[in-house]
Structure formats: structure tokens, C-alpha cells
Amino acid sequence: MIRKGVIYKGWPLVAAAAALTLAGCGGSVPVRYYTLVPPADGYVPTATQAAITAPPASFQFELLSVSVPAQVDQPQLVVRQGGQGVAVLDGQRWIAPLGDEVRSALSADLARQLHTQDVSGLPASGKPVVRIKVDLRRFDSVPGGYALIDAAWSVRPLKGSAALSCTSRVQETVGQGYDALVQGHQRAVDQLAAQIASVAQVLGAGQTATCPPG
């Protein structure tokens, strides 16, 4: 009788645990992943379109790791709400750490605009190399408003000219939805790459460069 009573009393606990497990599964938020890296074919940002007819660079480039503000260095998208509020979006995430995403996007954009190769981590090929360093100071996301990046960056030929350090602030208006927000950041990164490329072209040719406006 005692054994039957234990079995009988245990069933409601098992059933309750199973119900909670099912409820948790049913209430889980689906996760969508985003990337800043533009597709190899199809969509071409405005700055890249303008650079398509530019002659290939006579050098290759080395893009170092990109730092991002700690406030947005999260797996989730972090968006502004009002003047002081922010929201961390559990259901909207970057496919890779944000610093890696920005670096990969910049590398792809620079390679397209300069018509040359990012040789980071590759053995020397004999061609001149320009080293590029980028630190993001702001990475603001306002759904239905704007995507903004503020960066400090430098370009230095590994032989010859001294480094040139510059700053850039790029803001892109975006529509509603997170797809539009990420596309705005893609465009902003591409505009940043265009400014960096303009300096790299001049320094890579052994000439004196100045920072672009903005």
C-alpha cells in the first residue's frame, strides 16, 4: 500500500513538470540572425558602385581587428529607445561577434572598392601593403530612424609614408524593421570603407594624403 501511494502521489509532480517543459518550449522566442557582410553578388552598396570603375590598387591591404563600444558588444542587437533608454533584443542577434562582423564587412567593402586583396594573416606576396586600423567609438541603432557609426581610423603604408589618422561619422536613414536597420549599418560601413579607401589610394601611391571631410 505504501509503494502504491508513493507512485500515485508522484504522478502529479511528473505531469506538472512535463507541462512546464512544454509551456517553456511553446513560449520560446524564435531567434533571427543578421550579418553586416554584404553578399558577394546582387546587392551592391552605393559607395561600391561609385568605385567599380576605379583602377585596381597597386598594393594590398592588411585590416587589423576592429574594436566596438562595450555597450553594443553583445550577441544581440542593441537599439536606442528615446533619449536614454536602450533595449537588448534577444530575438535579433548577430551571426558573429559585432567586432568581427564590422571587420569582415569592411574587408569585403575595401576589397571591392580598391580592387585588391586583404592579406591579413597571409604570407607576404611581394606587393606593397597598407595597414588599416579602425576603432568604432559609436554604433547607434534606432529602428525606423537611423544607423550611425563614429570611427577613428588610420592608414599606414608598411614602407615609406607615415601613418595618417582620421575620424569619420556616418549616419544612414532607415525604414521600419530590423532588416532595414541592418541594411542601414551595411551602407554606413560601406561609406566608411569609401573614406578609408580614398586615403589608402593616395598613401599607397606614395603621395601625401589628407583626411576626408566628415
N, CA, C and O of each residue as an XYZ file, in Angstrom:
856
protein
N       0.834     -1.197      0.000
C       0.000      0.000      0.000
C       0.874      1.253      0.000
O       0.567      2.229     -0.684
N       1.958      1.222      0.767
C       2.829      2.399      0.798
C       3.461      2.622     -0.560
O       3.581      3.757     -1.023
N       3.872      1.514     -1.206
C       4.501      1.657     -2.520
C       3.516      2.245     -3.516
O       3.877      3.118     -4.306
N       2.252      1.766     -3.484
C       1.253      2.303     -4.405
C       1.007      3.774     -4.128
O       0.818      4.558     -5.058
N       1.007      4.164     -2.831
C       0.763      5.558     -2.500
C       1.870      6.461     -3.038
O       1.585      7.556     -3.523
N       3.115      6.025     -2.962
C       4.226      6.821     -3.479
C       4.104      7.011     -4.976
O       4.316      8.107     -5.495
N       3.760      5.930     -5.668
C       3.610      6.032     -7.127
C       2.460      6.960     -7.470
O       2.573      7.790     -8.372
N       1.379      6.825     -6.768
C       0.191      7.622     -7.059
C       0.461      9.112     -6.827
O       0.058      9.961     -7.622
N       1.172      9.419     -5.689
C       1.412     10.810     -5.373
C       2.482     11.424     -6.277
O       2.493     12.638     -6.482
N       3.371     10.608     -6.814
C       4.418     11.142     -7.677
C       3.941     11.541     -9.053
O       4.540     12.423     -9.669
N       2.887     10.928     -9.562
C       2.418     11.210    -10.920
C       2.042     12.667    -11.137
O       2.407     13.230    -12.169
N       1.316     13.315    -10.194
C       1.005     14.733    -10.427
C       2.249     15.601    -10.573
O       2.243     16.552    -11.354
N       3.335     15.288     -9.823
C       4.557     16.072     -9.938
C       5.201     15.898    -11.309
O       5.666     16.862    -11.918
N       5.220     14.640    -11.789
C       5.783     14.380    -13.122
C       4.973     15.095    -14.187
O       5.531     15.699    -15.103
N       3.643     15.023    -14.064
C       2.780     15.669    -15.042
C       2.968     17.177    -15.026
O       2.984     17.813    -16.079
N       3.112     17.757    -13.827
C       3.302     19.200    -13.735
C       4.625     19.614    -14.367
O       4.687     20.623    -15.069
N       5.684     18.844    -14.124
C       6.991     19.163    -14.714
C       6.938     19.084    -16.237
O       7.504     19.924    -16.937
N       6.244     18.052    -16.736
C       6.117     17.911    -18.188
C       5.348     19.081    -18.778
O       5.692     19.585    -19.847
N       4.303     19.513    -18.076
C       3.505     20.637    -18.570
C       4.325     21.909    -18.619
O       4.213     22.681    -19.571
N       5.164     22.145    -17.587
C       6.012     23.327    -17.580
C       7.037     23.295    -18.702
O       7.325     24.315    -19.328
N       7.589     22.098    -18.947
C       8.568     21.958    -20.034
C       7.937     22.283    -21.379
O       8.518     23.005    -22.190
N       6.745     21.744    -21.611
C       6.051     22.005    -22.872
C       5.692     23.475    -22.994
O       5.802     24.049    -24.077
N       5.266     24.091    -21.907
C       4.912     25.504    -21.948
C       6.132     26.353    -22.267
O       6.046     27.324    -23.019
N       7.296     25.971    -21.676
C       8.522     26.708    -21.953
C       8.934     26.608    -23.398
O       9.379     27.589    -23.993
N       8.790     25.419    -23.974
C       9.146     25.231    -25.385
C       8.210     26.029    -26.275
O       8.640     26.671    -27.233
N       6.919     25.980    -25.948
C       5.949     26.684    -26.775
C       6.098     28.185    -26.688
O       5.743     28.891    -27.631
N       6.629     28.707    -25.550
C       6.751     30.143    -25.381
C       8.106     30.695    -25.762
O       8.330     31.894    -25.598
N       9.036     29.868    -26.273
C      10.361     30.343    -26.630
C      10.281     31.301    -27.812
O       9.473     31.119    -28.723
N      11.131     32.323    -27.783
C      11.134     33.334    -28.835
C      12.042     32.870    -29.972
O      13.200     32.538    -29.721
N      11.555     32.837    -31.214
C      12.427     32.456    -32.330
C      13.525     33.499    -32.524
O      13.285     34.700    -32.393
N      14.724     33.029    -32.835
C      15.872     33.916    -32.980
C      16.189     34.099    -34.453
O      16.241     33.131    -35.212
N      16.400     35.346    -34.852
C      16.813     35.635    -36.220
C      18.222     36.222    -36.187
O      18.535     37.066    -35.347
N      19.061     35.766    -37.107
C      20.459     36.178    -37.126
C      20.718     37.118    -38.306
O      20.154     36.959    -39.389
N      21.591     38.104    -38.062
C      21.913     39.118    -39.061
C      23.419     39.194    -39.270
O      24.206     38.813    -38.403
N      23.800     39.696    -40.443
C      25.209     39.924    -40.743
C      25.369     41.287    -41.395
O      24.473     41.763    -42.092
N      26.518     41.911    -41.162
C      26.859     43.169    -41.820
C      27.605     42.941    -43.122
O      27.811     43.880    -43.891
N      28.011     41.708    -43.376
C      28.790     41.401    -44.578
C      27.876     41.437    -45.792
O      26.883     40.710    -45.824
N      28.177     42.261    -46.792
C      27.330     42.313    -47.988
C      27.464     41.034    -48.790
O      28.518     40.397    -48.757
N      26.408     40.637    -49.521
C      26.501     39.433    -50.347
C      27.512     39.613    -51.469
O      27.748     40.724    -51.943
N      28.100     38.503    -51.883
C      29.110     38.563    -52.942
C      28.519     39.032    -54.262
O      29.197     39.693    -55.048
N      27.258     38.694    -54.507
C      26.578     39.093    -55.748
C      25.250     39.737    -55.390
O      24.731     39.538    -54.292
N      24.718     40.487    -56.292
C      23.401     41.079    -56.067
C      23.529     42.475    -55.500
O      23.929     43.392    -56.217
N      23.198     42.662    -54.226
C      23.202     43.983    -53.605
C      24.603     44.568    -53.593
O      25.547     43.948    -53.102
N      24.725     45.774    -54.142
C      25.997     46.489    -54.126
C      25.754     47.861    -53.524
O      24.995     48.644    -54.096
N      26.373     48.187    -52.383
C      26.162     49.485    -51.760
C      26.564     50.634    -52.669
O      27.340     50.451    -53.607
N      26.033     51.822    -52.387
C      26.252     52.987    -53.233
C      27.724     53.307    -53.394
O      28.188     53.565    -54.504
N      28.465     53.292    -52.288
C      29.883     53.648    -52.364
C      30.658     52.676    -53.236
O      31.586     53.079    -53.937
N      30.291     51.406    -53.203
C      30.956     50.416    -54.044
C      30.625     50.648    -55.508
O      31.495     50.496    -56.365
N      29.383     51.013    -55.813
C      29.004     51.303    -57.190
C      29.869     52.413    -57.771
O      30.278     52.351    -58.930
N      30.147     53.436    -56.952
C      30.959     54.554    -57.423
C      32.407     54.150    -57.653
O      33.116     54.796    -58.424
N      32.853     53.085    -56.988
C      34.254     52.679    -57.085
C      34.491     51.585    -58.116
O      35.634     51.188    -58.341
N      33.423     51.088    -58.750
C      33.571     49.965    -59.672
C      34.515     50.300    -60.818
O      35.284     49.444    -61.255
N      34.465     51.544    -61.314
C      35.292     51.924    -62.460
C      36.683     52.396    -62.055
O      37.498     52.716    -62.920
N      36.970     52.447    -60.746
C      38.298     52.882    -60.302
C      39.346     51.850    -60.708
O      39.059     50.653    -60.732
N      40.557     52.301    -61.028
C      41.608     51.339    -61.399
C      42.023     50.506    -60.197
O      41.917     50.971    -59.062
N      42.492     49.284    -60.423
C      42.939     48.443    -59.294
C      44.091     49.095    -58.552
O      44.950     49.736    -59.157
N      44.101     48.928    -57.242
C      45.193     49.480    -56.435
C      46.486     48.729    -56.734
O      46.473     47.547    -57.079
N      47.589     49.434    -56.596
C      48.906     48.829    -56.836
C      49.442     48.144    -55.585
O      50.589     47.697    -55.561
N      48.620     48.060    -54.555
C      49.039     47.499    -53.275
C      47.950     46.572    -52.743
O      46.838     46.531    -53.269
N      48.284     45.843    -51.709
C      47.302     45.074    -50.949
C      47.139     45.725    -49.590
O      47.923     46.601    -49.225
N      46.137     45.312    -48.842
C      45.927     45.938    -47.534
C      45.800     44.887    -46.445
O      45.424     43.741    -46.689
N      46.126     45.318    -45.244
C      46.006     44.477    -44.052
C      45.080     45.200    -43.075
O      45.438     46.247    -42.536
N      43.904     44.648    -42.852
C      42.936     45.243    -41.943
C      43.040     44.563    -40.582
O      42.798     43.362    -40.464
N      43.401     45.329    -39.555
C      43.554     44.785    -38.216
C      42.181     44.571    -37.568
O      41.153     44.959    -38.122
N      42.184     43.955    -36.401
C      40.938     43.730    -35.672
C      40.255     45.059    -35.372
O      40.917     46.065    -35.117
N      38.921     45.053    -35.406
C      38.133     46.260    -35.184
C      37.531     46.212    -33.779
O      36.908     45.220    -33.398
N      37.718     47.280    -33.019
C      37.107     47.360    -31.693
C      35.756     48.064    -31.796
O      35.563     48.931    -32.648
N      34.827     47.685    -30.925
C      33.490     48.289    -30.900
C      33.183     48.712    -29.470
O      33.781     48.178    -28.536
N      32.269     49.655    -29.275
C      31.928     50.088    -27.916
C      31.394     48.932    -27.081
O      30.670     48.075    -27.588
N      31.755     48.910    -25.796
C      31.325     47.827    -24.920
C      29.814     47.747    -24.804
O      29.264     46.663    -24.608
N      29.129     48.891    -24.923
C      27.674     48.906    -24.765
C      26.952     48.079    -25.821
O      25.867     47.558    -25.564
N      27.543     47.953    -27.001
C      26.875     47.223    -28.084
C      27.599     45.922    -28.422
O      27.204     45.208    -29.343
N      28.656     45.619    -27.676
C      29.417     44.403    -27.943
C      28.700     43.209    -27.323
O      29.182     42.597    -26.370
N      27.544     42.897    -27.883
C      26.665     41.841    -27.390
C      26.272     40.934    -28.557
O      26.303     41.372    -29.707
N      25.905     39.682    -28.286
C      25.370     38.846    -29.368
C      24.070     39.411    -29.938
O      23.781     39.242    -31.123
N      23.286     40.083    -29.088
C      22.002     40.628    -29.511
C      22.169     42.023    -30.128
O      23.140     42.725    -29.845
N      21.214     42.412    -30.969
C      21.154     43.793    -31.429
C      20.779     44.663    -30.237
O      19.884     44.318    -29.466
N      21.457     45.774    -30.090
C      21.171     46.741    -29.027
C      20.666     48.007    -29.698
O      21.378     48.611    -30.499
N      19.438     48.417    -29.378
C      18.829     49.563    -30.051
C      18.489     50.637    -29.027
O      18.223     50.349    -27.860
N      18.504     51.875    -29.489
C      18.148     53.001    -28.637
C      16.626     53.146    -28.560
O      15.907     52.898    -29.528
N      16.169     53.550    -27.394
C      14.760     53.850    -27.175
C      14.671     55.172    -26.436
O      14.983     55.245    -25.248
N      14.243     56.224    -27.140
C      14.180     57.526    -26.511
C      15.562     58.122    -26.299
O      16.521     57.752    -26.976
N      15.653     59.058    -25.341
C      16.907     59.755    -25.127
C      17.943     58.946    -24.386
O      19.123     58.992    -24.734
N      17.525     58.190    -23.351
C      18.481     57.456    -22.527
C      18.291     55.946    -22.551
O      19.199     55.213    -22.159
N      17.147     55.464    -22.995
C      16.853     54.042    -22.910
C      17.465     53.240    -24.046
O      17.658     53.741    -25.153
N      17.767     51.981    -23.744
C      18.218     51.031    -24.762
C      17.488     49.714    -24.526
O      17.004     49.441    -23.428
N      17.420     48.909    -25.573
C      16.813     47.579    -25.477
C      17.759     46.569    -26.096
O      18.304     46.794    -27.177
N      17.950     45.452    -25.403
C      18.745     44.333    -25.913
C      17.759     43.306    -26.463
O      16.950     42.755    -25.717
N      17.825     43.054    -27.751
C      16.816     42.254    -28.442
C      17.231     40.789    -28.487
O      18.058     40.399    -29.311
N      16.657     39.979    -27.601
C      17.037     38.568    -27.541
C      16.705     37.822    -28.824
O      17.402     36.870    -29.177
N      15.665     38.230    -29.524
C      15.257     37.523    -30.729
C      15.965     37.975    -31.991
O      15.744     37.402    -33.057
N      16.831     39.016    -31.892
C      17.542     39.557    -33.049
C      19.026     39.569    -32.706
O      19.452     40.323    -31.830
N      19.818     38.742    -33.385
C      21.215     38.570    -32.996
C      22.159     38.647    -34.193
O      21.773     38.384    -35.332
N      23.399     39.014    -33.904
C      24.455     38.971    -34.911
C      24.945     37.530    -35.057
O      24.996     36.779    -34.082
N      25.298     37.161    -36.268
C      25.749     35.799    -36.524
C      27.157     35.566    -35.970
O      27.560     34.423    -35.756
N      27.910     36.659    -35.735
C      29.263     36.583    -35.168
C      29.424     37.779    -34.235
O      28.609     38.700    -34.287
N      30.456     37.793    -33.378
C      30.694     38.972    -32.542
C      30.727     40.244    -33.380
O      31.243     40.248    -34.498
N      30.167     41.331    -32.828
C      29.988     42.546    -33.616
C      31.301     43.069    -34.186
O      31.338     43.514    -35.333
N      32.383     43.023    -33.403
C      33.671     43.474    -33.925
C      34.105     42.678    -35.148
O      34.640     43.242    -36.103
N      33.876     41.368    -35.119
C      34.213     40.524    -36.268
C      33.309     40.844    -37.456
O      33.761     40.842    -38.601
N      32.031     41.118    -37.184
C      31.104     41.472    -38.258
C      31.547     42.756    -38.965
O      31.578     42.821    -40.193
N      31.888     43.775    -38.170
C      32.309     45.042    -38.762
C      33.600     44.849    -39.554
O      33.739     45.372    -40.659
N      34.546     44.093    -38.983
C      35.798     43.875    -39.692
C      35.590     43.128    -41.007
O      36.178     43.489    -42.027
N      34.759     42.093    -40.987
C      34.505     41.318    -42.209
C      33.825     42.176    -43.267
O      34.154     42.087    -44.450
N      32.873     43.010    -42.839
C      32.178     43.882    -43.788
C      33.130     44.915    -44.372
O      33.116     45.159    -45.578
N      33.958     45.524    -43.527
C      34.936     46.497    -44.015
C      35.920     45.852    -44.985
O      36.254     46.436    -46.016
N      36.380     44.657    -44.657
C      37.319     43.956    -45.523
C      36.717     43.724    -46.907
O      37.362     43.967    -47.926
N      35.473     43.250    -46.926
C      34.811     42.991    -48.207
C      34.602     44.285    -48.994
O      34.817     44.318    -50.205
N      34.183     45.351    -48.304
C      33.946     46.627    -48.988
C      35.244     47.225    -49.520
O      35.289     47.718    -50.647
N      36.298     47.183    -48.710
C      37.586     47.721    -49.158
C      38.134     46.934    -50.340
O      38.673     47.517    -51.281
N      37.999     45.620    -50.295
C      38.484     44.796    -51.412
C      37.742     45.144    -52.698
O      38.348     45.195    -53.769
N      36.426     45.386    -52.600
C      35.647     45.755    -53.789
C      36.049     47.131    -54.307
O      36.202     47.332    -55.512
N      36.216     48.070    -53.390
C      36.469     49.445    -53.813
C      37.893     49.648    -54.318
O      38.126     50.431    -55.239
N      38.840     48.943    -53.715
C      40.237     49.089    -54.119
C      40.639     48.086    -55.197
O      41.714     48.205    -55.785
N      39.786     47.104    -55.457
C      40.100     46.042    -56.418
C      41.414     45.358    -56.049
O      42.278     45.134    -56.897
N      41.539     45.037    -54.781
C      42.739     44.364    -54.296
C      42.352     43.431    -53.168
O      41.164     43.223    -52.921
N      43.332     42.863    -52.478
C      43.084     41.788    -51.524
C      43.462     42.187    -50.112
O      44.441     42.900    -49.894
N      42.672     41.718    -49.156
C      43.031     41.815    -47.750
C      43.963     40.651    -47.433
O      43.556     39.491    -47.487
N      45.205     40.961    -47.104
C      46.209     39.910    -46.893
C      46.447     39.636    -45.407
O      47.472     39.059    -45.045
N      45.526     40.035    -44.556
C      45.674     39.789    -43.121
C      45.854     38.296    -42.861
O      45.031     37.485    -43.286
N      46.922     37.935    -42.167
C      47.186     36.546    -41.839
C      47.776     35.734    -42.965
O      48.011     34.538    -42.792
N      48.024     36.338    -44.116
C      48.592     35.618    -45.262
C      50.083     35.921    -45.386
O      50.533     36.972    -44.931
N      50.854     35.025    -45.989
C      52.284     35.286    -46.186
C      52.498     36.424    -47.172
O      51.646     36.697    -48.016
N      53.642     37.081    -47.056
C      53.966     38.209    -47.932
C      53.992     37.768    -49.385
O      54.488     36.694    -49.726
N      53.432     38.646    -50.244
C      53.360     38.306    -51.672
C      54.334     39.111    -52.515
O      54.475     38.856    -53.711
N      55.003     40.075    -51.909
C      55.937     40.915    -52.658
C      55.342     42.258    -53.038
O      56.090     43.190    -53.331
N      54.008     42.392    -53.043
C      53.382     43.669    -53.363
C      53.394     44.562    -52.120
O      53.393     44.052    -51.000
N      53.406     45.895    -52.301
C      53.328     46.789    -51.141
C      52.048     46.544    -50.348
O      51.019     46.158    -50.902
N      52.133     46.777    -49.043
C      50.992     46.549    -48.153
C      50.695     47.823    -47.375
O      51.599     48.492    -46.874
N      49.415     48.140    -47.284
C      48.945     49.261    -46.478
C      48.185     48.679    -45.285
O      47.296     47.844    -45.451
N      48.547     49.131    -44.079
C      47.901     48.623    -42.870
C      46.798     49.588    -42.430
O      47.004     50.800    -42.370
N      45.629     49.031    -42.125
C      44.462     49.834    -41.755
C      43.991     49.420    -40.371
O      43.825     48.233    -40.091
N      43.779     50.402    -39.511
C      43.279     50.165    -38.155
C      42.016     50.982    -37.958
O      41.989     52.174    -38.265
N      40.959     50.341    -37.441
C      39.665     51.008    -37.234
C      39.171     50.719    -35.827
O      39.167     49.568    -35.389
N      38.754     51.762    -35.119
C      38.124     51.643    -33.802
C      36.786     52.370    -33.854
O      36.735     53.576    -34.097
N      35.714     51.638    -33.625
C      34.402     52.274    -33.584
C      34.182     52.882    -32.210
O      34.346     52.207    -31.194
N      33.814     54.145    -32.177
C      33.521     54.828    -30.916
C      32.021     54.872    -30.631
O      31.605     54.973    -29.477
N      31.216     54.796    -31.687
C      29.760     54.708    -31.525
C      29.211     53.786    -32.601
O      29.716     53.736    -33.722
N      28.165     53.058    -32.232
C      27.447     52.187    -33.161
C      25.984     52.250    -32.719
O      25.508     51.389    -31.978
N      25.281     53.284    -33.186
C      23.926     53.568    -32.726
C      22.888     52.999    -33.686
O      23.025     53.103    -34.905
N      21.858     52.402    -33.122
C      20.789     51.784    -33.907
C      19.444     52.297    -33.407
O      19.090     52.105    -32.243
N      18.699     52.951    -34.294
C      17.363     53.453    -33.968
C      16.402     52.925    -35.022
O      16.330     53.489    -36.114
N      15.659     51.855    -34.729
C      14.720     51.307    -35.725
C      13.737     52.369    -36.208
O      13.152     53.105    -35.413
N      13.571     52.432    -37.524
C      12.698     53.442    -38.105
C      13.291     54.835    -38.093
O      12.618     55.794    -38.470
N      14.553     54.968    -37.663
C      15.208     56.268    -37.576
C      16.517     56.319    -38.337
O      16.574     56.809    -39.465
N      17.579     55.805    -37.707
C      18.879     55.886    -38.363
C      19.822     54.810    -37.834
O      19.616     54.233    -36.767
N      20.864     54.563    -38.625
C      22.012     53.745    -38.229
C      23.227     54.653    -38.292
O      23.479     55.290    -39.315
N      23.992     54.717    -37.185
C      25.104     55.659    -37.111
C      26.354     54.948    -36.620
O      26.309     54.152    -35.683
N      27.472     55.252    -37.271
C      28.766     54.791    -36.785
C      29.714     55.978    -36.705
O      29.717     56.850    -37.573
N      30.510     55.993    -35.658
C      31.525     57.020    -35.437
C      32.833     56.271    -35.230
O      32.946     55.456    -34.315
N      33.816     56.542    -36.071
C      35.036     55.730    -36.068
C      36.290     56.593    -36.064
O      36.326     57.672    -36.656
N      37.312     56.094    -35.385
C      38.664     56.623    -35.512
C      39.477     55.578    -36.270
O      39.423     54.392    -35.944
N      40.223     56.008    -37.271
C      40.929     55.038    -38.096
C      42.255     55.616    -38.583
O      42.463     56.829    -38.589
N      43.137     54.720    -38.988
C      44.434     55.143    -39.513
C      44.839     54.249    -40.673
O      44.458     53.081    -40.756
N      45.617     54.831    -41.554
C      46.155     54.112    -42.715
C      47.665     54.335    -42.729
O      48.134     55.469    -42.641
N      48.420     53.243    -42.841
C      49.883     53.352    -42.812
C      50.508     52.395    -43.799
O      50.371     51.181    -43.648
N      51.199     52.911    -44.817
C      51.979     52.019    -45.672
C      53.094     51.381    -44.852
O      53.750     52.064    -44.066
N      53.315     50.082    -45.024
C      54.354     49.410    -44.245
C      55.749     49.845    -44.663
O      56.719     49.606    -43.944
N      55.855     50.486    -45.829
C      57.123     51.071    -46.255
C      56.843     52.473    -46.798
O      55.913     52.678    -47.578
N      57.657     53.419    -46.376
C      57.518     54.754    -46.947
C      56.791     55.723    -46.038
O      57.285     56.049    -44.958
N      55.620     56.189    -46.461
C      54.915     57.291    -45.810
C      54.544     56.971    -44.367
O      54.400     55.811    -43.983
N      54.393     58.038    -43.579
C      53.938     57.893    -42.206
C      52.428     57.648    -42.193
O      51.743     57.864    -43.193
N      51.926     57.195    -41.054
C      50.500     56.916    -40.925
C      49.699     58.212    -40.910
O      50.179     59.253    -40.462
N      48.472     58.127    -41.409
C      47.528     59.234    -41.328
C      46.347     58.764    -40.490
O      45.736     57.738    -40.792
N      46.024     59.511    -39.438
C      44.909     59.170    -38.554
C      43.745     60.118    -38.804
O      43.933     61.331    -38.904
N      42.545     59.561    -38.905
C      41.353     60.353    -39.236
C      40.163     59.888    -38.395
O      40.238     58.873    -37.703
N      39.082     60.635    -38.464
C      37.820     60.233    -37.843
C      36.705     60.355    -38.875
O      36.776     61.168    -39.796
N      35.689     59.543    -38.703
C      34.532     59.572    -39.603
C      33.260     59.393    -38.791
O      33.228     58.643    -37.816
N      32.224     60.086    -39.205
C      30.896     59.936    -38.614
C      29.919     59.766    -39.770
O      29.748     60.671    -40.586
N      29.286     58.616    -39.834
C      28.397     58.291    -40.950
C      27.021     57.930    -40.391
O      26.910     57.096    -39.492
N      25.987     58.554    -40.921
C      24.622     58.271    -40.476
C      23.747     57.984    -41.681
O      23.742     58.737    -42.655
N      23.000     56.879    -41.606
C      22.110     56.461    -42.681
C      20.676     56.406    -42.159
O      20.409     55.796    -41.123
N      19.761     57.043    -42.879
C      18.341     56.961    -42.533
C      17.821     55.563    -42.854
O      18.148     55.003    -43.900
N      17.012     54.998    -41.957
C      16.496     53.645    -42.171
C      14.979     53.633    -42.003
O      14.405     54.477    -41.314
N      14.349     52.661    -42.645
C      12.915     52.470    -42.527
C      12.574     51.599    -41.333
O      13.417     51.321    -40.480
N      11.324     51.176    -41.292
C      10.864     50.340    -40.189
C      11.417     48.923    -40.319
O      11.666     48.438    -41.422
N      11.603     48.272    -39.176
C      12.018     46.873    -39.173
C      13.515     46.710    -38.989
O      14.301     47.611    -39.279
N      13.888     45.535    -38.498
C      15.295     45.271    -38.214
C      16.092     44.976    -39.478
O      17.294     45.238    -39.516
N      15.451     44.438    -40.512
C      16.142     44.250    -41.788
C      16.646     45.593    -42.311
O      17.795     45.719    -42.734
N      15.762     46.596    -42.275
C      16.134     47.933    -42.759
C      17.243     48.533    -41.906
O      18.124     49.221    -42.422
N      17.202     48.274    -40.601
C      18.226     48.795    -39.702
C      19.593     48.205    -40.025
O      20.583     48.934    -40.097
N      19.653     46.894    -40.220
C      20.927     46.243    -40.534
C      21.431     46.695    -41.904
O      22.632     46.899    -42.079
N      20.535     46.854    -42.874
C      20.944     47.355    -44.189
C      21.499     48.771    -44.077
O      22.430     49.135    -44.797
N      20.928     49.573    -43.173
C      21.470     50.904    -42.949
C      22.888     50.858    -42.412
O      23.736     51.655    -42.814
N      23.149     49.926    -41.502
C      24.516     49.777    -40.996
C      25.453     49.253    -42.089
O      26.623     49.631    -42.134
N      24.947     48.390    -42.965
C      25.770     47.945    -44.091
C      26.184     49.132    -44.950
O      27.341     49.244    -45.355
N      25.233     50.014    -45.222
C      25.546     51.200    -46.033
C      26.521     52.119    -45.307
O      27.420     52.690    -45.924
N      26.343     52.259    -43.989
C      27.239     53.116    -43.218
C      28.670     52.564    -43.232
O      29.627     53.322    -43.391
N      28.812     51.259    -43.067
C      30.138     50.642    -43.110
C      30.756     50.824    -44.489
O      31.958     51.065    -44.607
N      29.941     50.709    -45.528
C      30.445     50.885    -46.888
C      30.918     52.322    -47.113
O      31.933     52.542    -47.774
N      30.188     53.300    -46.568
C      30.618     54.691    -46.691
C      31.926     54.920    -45.931
O      32.802     55.648    -46.397
N      32.050     54.297    -44.767
C      33.313     54.384    -44.024
C      34.445     53.776    -44.835
O      35.532     54.350    -44.911
N      34.203     52.625    -45.440
C      35.225     51.988    -46.275
C      35.633     52.901    -47.430
O      36.808     52.940    -47.795
N      34.680     53.637    -48.010
C      34.993     54.536    -49.115
C      35.943     55.648    -48.671
O      36.856     56.021    -49.407
N      35.723     56.178    -47.462
C      36.610     57.222    -46.958
C      38.008     56.675    -46.689
O      39.010     57.321    -46.994
N      38.060     55.481    -46.114
C      39.364     54.860    -45.855
C      40.075     54.554    -47.169
O      41.278     54.784    -47.296
N      39.339     54.041    -48.137
C      39.933     53.686    -49.430
C      40.516     54.899    -50.135
O      41.556     54.801    -50.786
N      39.844     56.056    -50.007
C      40.339     57.261    -50.681
C      41.705     57.671    -50.133
O      42.562     58.147    -50.879
N      41.901     57.487    -48.841
C      43.200     57.802    -48.240
C      44.229     56.726    -48.596
O      45.379     57.035    -48.907
N      43.805     55.465    -48.547
C      44.725     54.369    -48.858
C      45.258     54.481    -50.288
O      46.433     54.208    -50.532
N      44.403     54.881    -51.233
C      44.841     55.027    -52.627
C      45.978     56.029    -52.732
O      46.962     55.792    -53.432
N      45.839     57.154    -52.032
C      46.847     58.218    -52.120
C      48.141     57.797    -51.432
O      49.225     57.924    -52.003
N      48.024     57.294    -50.195
C      49.226     56.879    -49.469
C      49.906     55.699    -50.149
O      51.134     55.615    -50.187
N      49.093     54.783    -50.689
C      49.659     53.627    -51.380
C      50.439     54.003    -52.617
O      51.318     53.264    -53.061
N      50.107     55.176    -53.180
C      50.826     55.664    -54.361
C      52.042     56.500    -53.970
O      52.722     57.051    -54.836
N      52.320     56.599    -52.659
C      53.487     57.350    -52.208
C      53.275     58.840    -52.144
O      54.246     59.595    -52.082
N      52.018     59.293    -52.157
C      51.717     60.698    -52.129
C      51.232     61.126    -50.744
O      50.991     60.284    -49.879
N      51.092     62.424    -50.538
C      50.630     62.969    -49.268
C      49.105     63.028    -49.277
O      48.505     63.578    -50.201
N      48.486     62.464    -48.254
C      47.023     62.424    -48.187
C      46.520     63.296    -47.057
O      47.247     63.600    -46.112
N      45.258     63.695    -47.170
C      44.572     64.420    -46.105
C      43.297     63.667    -45.758
O      42.768     62.917    -46.578
N      42.805     63.870    -44.536
C      41.587     63.184    -44.115
C      40.388     63.691    -44.895
O      40.286     64.893    -45.140
N      39.479     62.815    -45.291
C      38.261     63.249    -45.977
C      37.359     64.017    -45.015
O      37.434     63.802    -43.806
N      36.507     64.908    -45.527
C      35.588     65.631    -44.635
C      34.600     64.687    -43.992
O      34.188     63.698    -44.599
N      34.212     64.991    -42.745
C      33.244     64.173    -42.036
C      33.890     63.065    -41.270
O      33.200     62.283    -40.616
